[in-house]
Amino acid sequence: MADLKCTVENCGYNEEHLCCKGDIMVGGQHACSCEGTCCESFTQRREGMDSFKSSVVHPSKTISIDCEAIKCVYNSNYKCHADHVDIKGCGACDCAGTECSTFKEK
């Protein structure tokens, strides 16, 4: 489990730069840089809706991260093994507007 910081403030799972989903999927099977990755778990926060969080789910500093970025040094058997992961995407409208800025090519 990685220490996750998410600055995608318009994601429905983001609360105080932490994720309330429990686990995420980083996409970018052929990525060679951060820009080639994305948070496939992103869902846009809707106006007037708190988010997809339930009353029993709380933001968590650590999270399980599945990862399709096979060229990343932190990917082992499609799991992220980085100690710390940053997900970015200011103003993202869909997952393509997000990225894993922790990605490091093998």
N, C-alpha and C positions, 0 to 999 in steps of 0.2 A: 504494500500500500504506500502510495506517495503522498507527500505533503503538497496539496494543491492550492494554488492561488489563481482565481479566475477573475479577469477584469472585463468580462463580457457582461456588462451590467444590464443589458436588455434581454438576457436569457431568463426564461421562466424558472430555472433551477438555481439562479444566483442569488445569494443573500449575503451581504457584507463581504464580498469577494470570496465566498466559500460556496461549495456545491451542496445542494439538498437532494440530489438524485441517488446517491449511494455508490454509483459506479458510472464511468463514462467510456465512450469508444472514441479513440483518436483515429481518424482516417488518413489516408495518404499512402497507399500501398507502394507507389512508385516515387514518393517524395525524395528529393535530394536536398531540400532546405525546409526551413520552417514554413515558408509560404506554400509549400506543397501539401501541408497537413491541414486538418480541420478537426473540430470537435463535432463528431456526428451526433452527439447527444443534445446539441443545441436545440432549443425550442424558443421561439420568440415570445417574450412577455406580452400579454395582451392588455390593452387599456381597460381599466375597470376590473381586472381580475388580479387577485393577489399573486398567483402563479400556480404551478402544478404541485406545489408542496402541500402535504397534508399536515394535520396537527401533530402527527406522530413522527414526522420526518424533520430533522433539524440540520442546519448547515454543519458540515464536517470538515475539519482541517485535513484529514487523511481520507483517501478514497482509492478504490480499486480502479485501475485504468487498463482496459483492453486496448491494444494498439495494432493497427494494420501497417504502420510505417516500418517495413521490414529492413530498410536501410539505416535505421536509427540505432546508435550504439546502446541505447537503453532498452531496446526491444529484445525480449527473449521468449520464444514460443508465444508470440502475440500478446504478451503482458509487458507493461512498462515497469522497469526496475530502477528508475531514477529516484533519488531521495526527495527531490523537489521538482514540481512541474508547474509551469506558468501557461495558462491558456489566455490568449488575447483576441480581441475583435471588437474594438470600439465602433459602435453603430451597426453591428452585424444584423442583417435581416434574415439570414439563413446560415446554415453551417459553413458554407463556402466563405463567409466573411470572418471566420474564426481561424485560429492557428495555434499549434503547440509551439511556443517559442523556446521550449527546452530541447527540441529536436536537434540532434547532432549526428551528422552523417558518419557512417562507419568508414 
